[in-house]
Amino acid sequence: MADKKVICPECGKKLSWRGLHGHLRFEHGLDSDSATVIMARIEPFRDLTVEERLEVLVQRIEDLVADDEAECVEDEPDGSGWF
């Protein structure tokens, strides 16, 4: 059975699942632990449809924006943020 292909989150290259760890380590200079963390984030995507993947990514983006906005408000002495 052929190994499923995944997209490297660093460069966008299409690789086999098994080859991604080495690619992250040797092409992008990550240590083994960092490569494993990135792969753990990708794992849930392997069996999702394109639409389901997009939904997950949009949710992650919304979460990051919300976190960033909260940090901006906290950074200002008067709590006004930069908005």
Buried (B, 14 or more C-beta within 10 A) or exposed (E): EEEEEBBBEEEEEEBEBEBBBEBBBEEBEBEEEEBEEBBEEBEEBEEEEEEEBEEEEEEEEEEEEEEEEEEEEEEEEEEEEEE
